[in-house]
Amino acid sequence: MIRLEKRPQPSRVFSLATPLLAVVATMFFGGLLFMALGKEPLLAIKTIFWEPLFGEFSFFYRPQLMIKGAPLVLIAIGLSLGFKAGIWNIGAEGQYIMGALFGAGVGLAFYPVEGFYVFPLMVLAGALGGWVWAMIPALLKVKFGTNEILVSLMLVYVAEQFLASMSLGLMKNPEGFGFPGSRNLQQYESAFNADLIEGSGMHWGVVAAMIAVIFAYVLLTKHRLGFAIRVTGEAPRAAKFSGVNPTRLVLFCLGTSGLLAGLAGMFEVSGPAGQVTIDFNVGYGFTAIIVAFLGRLHPIGILLAGLLMALTYIGGDIAQSQLGLPAAAIQVFQGMLLFFLLALDMFTNYRLRFGRTEVA
């Protein structure tokens, strides 16, 4: 008989090995999925993971790693702070959208004025937009005890309606011949989040993501607030006796995650995306949850996981165009990462036992 037995202490080896095992399991079962769709599994896996880095056109795809990875890392860092403390923000997608709307709104309000101050004001507005949207579930939780998971998630759909409304209404390009969507901010120099080094993919969003990684690492390892975050997640009763203020912690964690998600949205709409459109949001807020857990809620791990997930985005696009894989199959492949990560993570706290159960 096979049974699960709780370990006396969590296995550090399994904790560190789980992300790697999850990636290997995803490759294996993803290959089976591609084979079921009539594709060569090894070729599909190679296309996703090899072509963007070492293929014929890798010179074009490599900069895309930073472009795709920056918003994922930025959002995941914010989410990880809350997740470590047991505060579950599932609505980063909505905060990402609102950050983009606030930031783009400032840029469009100044159009066509040229000035160095336009982009910094957009950055502040984007951060404010994400922070405000995250403070709604935060305040409802601390004042009325609502569930932040449900409230933050439902606010994603509200934000999507705001996005559609702005694309079709207030932010609609008056020179766009009636098509939905705002002016292209890439054509407005003062509001354009251009590459700092041409062709490198290194824009201000990438810089912000790196700063966020450093900030989170210092906070969690060197600061008293980081200790409060860790102890609240690991031992809530001990946190209460050590003087941790749960209200302040909720406000800080949700507010910070919203702020970073808002920044990610602003940098995206002013750079790679270029404009506010109905389908502007591409699921970065939800994918960042996978990135946060794949990185073990550690800033360095999140940085590596963000680059890995960006690789699956780029490789997935290549596989769609070259091999004819459907987009849904690539999304399932990405979702497998979280599934296997959570499944294998069970063995950090439990181990398998084989043999007959003794009857008293």
N, C-alpha and C positions, 0 to 999 in steps of 0.2 A: 504494500500500500504506500502511496506517495502522499506526504503531508507537508505543510509548511510549519516551520518551527521558528519562533521569534529569536533573533540573535540577542545575546546578553548586551552587546553594544553594536551600533551600526558599523558595517564593514567599510573601512576607509578605501580599501582596494576596489571594492565594487562601486563605491561612490565616484571614484576617479575614472574607472573603466567604463561605466555605464554609457556616457556619451559616445565613446568610440564604438562600443558594441551596438548601440542604437543605429549608428551610421552604417555599420557593416550589415546589420539585419535589414535596414531600409534598402540598401543596394541589392541584397539577395531577393527579398520579396518584391521589390520594385521590378527587378529583372523578370520575375515570374509574371508580374502584371503586364509588362511590355510584351512578353512572349505570348500571353493570352490574347493580346491585341494584334498578334501576327507580326511582331517586330523582333529583330535579333536582339536578345537581352544584353549581351556584352557590348554590342555596338551602341545601344541606347545609353547604357551606363557610361561608356567611354565618351560619348558625345556630350553628356551632361557635365561630367567632371574633368575631362581632359581638354576638349576643344577650346573652352574659354581661356585656358592657361597656356597651352602649348600647341594649339592648332594653327592652321595656315593664317587665320585672321585674328590671332590672339593679340596682336598689337592694337586692334580696335576694341576687343572685349575686355582686356585687363583694366583699363580705366573705368569701365562700367562696374567693376567690383566695388570700387569706392562709392560710385554714384548710387548703386543699389544698396550697398551695405550701410552707408551712413545713416539713413533714416531708421533702419532696423536697429542698429546699435544705440542710437540716441533714444529711441522709444523704449527699448529693452532695458537700458540702464535705469530709467525712471521706474519702470514696472518692477524691476528686481528689488528696489529699496522697499516697496510696499510688500511684495511677496515674502521677503525675508522676515518682515514684521507680522505676517499673517493678515495683511490688508490687501484685498484682492480687487485691483482696478482692471476690469475687463473691457473698459470703454475707451482705450487709447485711440481707437480708430476715429471716434467722434471728436476727441481732443485734437487729433491730427488735422481733421477737417476744419475745425473752428480756428485753429492756429493759422491755417492757410487762408481762410476767409478774412480774418482780422488783418493779417499781414498784407494780403493782396489789396484789401480795402484801402489801407493807408497808401500803398503805392499808386493805386488808380485815382485816389483823391488828389494826389499831387500832380498827376499827369497833365501836361507835358513838361512840368517844371524840372529843370536839371539842377541837382544839388547833392553834395556829398552826404547830407543829413537824411535823405529819403530812405536809403537802405537800412541804416541803423534804427530809424523809427519803425520800419517794417519788422525788424527783428524783435523790438520791444513789443509791438502789437501782436505778433505771432505768439510770443511767450505768454502774453496776457490772455489771449484768446483760449489757449489750451489750459491755462491755469484756472480761468473763470469756469470753464466747462467741467473741470475736475472738482472744483470746489462745491458744485451742486451736490453730488453724492457724498462728499466729505462732510458738509454742513448737515445734510439730512441724517447722516449716520451719527454724528456727535450730538445732535439736538433731539432726534426722534428715534434713534436706534434702528434705522432702516438698513437693509442689506445693500452694501456698496456694489456687490456683484450685479444684482438685478438693475439697480438704478443706473450705474455707469453703462451697462450693456444697452438698456433701453434708450439712453441718451444718444447712442450711436445712430439710431434710426431717426431721431429728431434732427441730429446734425446733418444727416444725408438729405433730409427734406429742406433744410436751410441751404445746403449746397445747390440743390436743384432750383430752388427759388432764386438764389443769387445769379445762377447761370442764365436763367430765363428772364430775370428782371433787373434788379438794381445794378448788377455788375455786367450786364450784357453789353457787348461791344457795339456802340452806336454805328460803327462803320463795318459791321460784320455781316451785312446783307441779310439780317434776320436770323442768322444761325445762333444757337445758344453758345454761351461762353464769353469770357471777358477778353479784353485786349491782351495781346501777347506781351508779357513782361520782358521777354528776351529781347524785344525790340525797343525797350525803354531803358536806356543805359543806366540811369540812376537807380532803377529798381531791379536790375538784372543780377542774379547770383551767378556770375561767370566763373569759369575756371581760373584759379589764381596762377596756375601755370598752364598755358594753353595745351589742350589735348591730354592733360594728365588725369582729368576727372576729379582733381583736388579743388573743391569749392568750399565756401564758408561752412556748409553743412558738415563736411568731413572734419574740418577743424573743430567745430562744436562737438562732434561725436568723440573726438580724441580728448578734448577737455573734459567731457562728461565722464569718460572712462577713468581719467586721472582723479577727478573730483570724487567719484564714487569709491575708488580704491582708498584714497586718503581718509574719506569720511568713515568708511567701514572698519579701517584698521587703526586709525590714529585718533579719532574724535569720540568724545563722550556720547554724542548723538548716535554714532554708528554702533556703539556698544548697546545703547538702548534699543536700537532696531534689531540687533541680533538676539539679545536676550528676550525681547518680547516674542519673537518668533519661536525660539527654542524652549523657553520656560516662562509662560505668561504670568504664573503665580510669583515666580522669583522677580520678574520685572515690576510687579505691583509693590512688592516689599522693598525693592531698591529705589523706589521713588520716581519711576517712569510715569510721565503724564500721558495717559492714553489719548486724550483729546488732541494735544499738541502733536503727537506722533501721527495720528490719522490725518490731520490737516497738512502736516509737513510731507508725508509720503504721497498722499493723493495729489497735493498741490505741485510737488516736484515732478511727479510722473506726468501730470497734465502739462506743465510748463515745457518739459523736454519734448513731449509729443507735439505740442503746438509749434515749437521751434522746427521740428522735423517737417511739419506741414508747410511752414513758411518758406524754409529753404528749398523745398521741393517745388512749390508753386512758382517761386521766383527764379528757379533754375531749370532743372531737367524737364519738368512739366510745362512751365512757361505761362500757363493760364488757368483760370478757374473754369472747369467744365463739369457737366453732370456726372461724368465717370472719372473725376479726378482721383478719388481715393481708390487704391488698388489693393487694399487689404494689409498694408504695412502694420497697422495697429494690432491686428490679430496675429499676423506672422511673428511679430516681435515677442509674443507670449512664448512661442516655440523657441525663439532665440534665447530668451531669458532662461528657460529651463535647460536647454541644451548646453548653455554656458554655466550651468550649476549656480546661477544667481551670483556669479563672481565677475567683476568688471573685465578682467583679462579673458576669462572664458567667454563672456558675451561678445567681446570684440572678435574672437576667433569664430564663434558660432554665427555672428552676423555676416562675416565674410563667406562662410560655408553656405549659408542660406542664400546670399547674393549669388553665389556660384550656381546654385540650383535654379535660380530665376533665369540667369543668363543662359546656362546650359539647356534649360527647359525650352527657352525660346528657340535656340539653335535646333534642338531635337524636333520641335514642331515644324520648323521650316524645312529641315533636311530629311527627316525620317517620316514626317506626317503624323507624329504622335498628337493626339487630341490634348487640348489645354487642360481638360478635366483630369486626364491621367497624370499630368505633371503636378496638379494640385493634390491629387491623392498621394503621389510620391512624396511631396513635401509634408503632408499630414502624417505619413507613416513615421516620420522622424519623431514627432511628439508621442505618437502611440507607443512606439517601441521604447522610447526614453522612459515613459511612465511605467510601462510594463516591466522593463528590466530593473527599474529603480526599486521595485518591490524587494529585490534580492539584497539591497543594501541593509534592510532591517529584518529580512527573513531568509531562511535557507531551506532547501529541500531535504527531507528525510525519507529514506526508503526502508521498508520493513513492515512487519505486522504491528498493529496497535495493541498494546497490552491492555487486557481487560482486568479491572480490579476485582 
